[in-house]
Amino acid sequence: MTDAPPPDRQVSYDRRALVVAHLDAHPDKTHSWSGRYEAVLREHHQRLLDGLQRLFGFSLDREGWPADAAALAMLFRGTVDSCLALRTPGSGFLEGGLIIGKLENAGQRGEHVLTALHRIHDLTEQSRQAHLDILATLVDLAFGAPAQRVVTSADLRAIGVDDTPPPFLSEYFDDY
């Protein structure tokens, strides 16, 4: 685990960041790793989401949506599912150096594959950003003024939530 965050570390969280935290903590979110790092990362994401929802004053869980926003909640859940399903041919690879090297040495056909992979990556990222735009707007429509809040690392620390990200995966290589 990490030490206490430096007091000057200040991250701001708006409704889009709340949506990202919701996606990161979602049980259907898949990662390329398992073991202890997966558990540490999931715990961090859930702790951050719980703290943000507490500070925003509402929950993005199914039960947290206002009754008059049931239709928006359905679209929110569908958009979350769609966003979590986004992937590329390289999704899940921790390191692709061997593959890239093979393609780079394969001449024009390898370059064709690399170009297509980059295009797929770019299009997938554009789709992810569009999903985030929809999700953040749905939260704004459903929750109004509370969704306009911006909270900070200091606000999270004040309620006992450390938003310092866990060490990167390399800290856990002994587990693999």
Secondary structure, DSSP 8 states (H G I E B T S, - for coil): ------TT---EE-HHHHHHHHHHH-TT---S--THHHHHHHHHHHHHHHHHHHHHT---SGGGS-GGGHHHHHHHHHHHHHHHH---TTTT-S--HHHHHHHHTTHHHHHHHHHHHHHHHHHHHHHHHHHHHHHHHHHHHHH-GGGG--EEHHHHHHTT--------GGGGGGG-
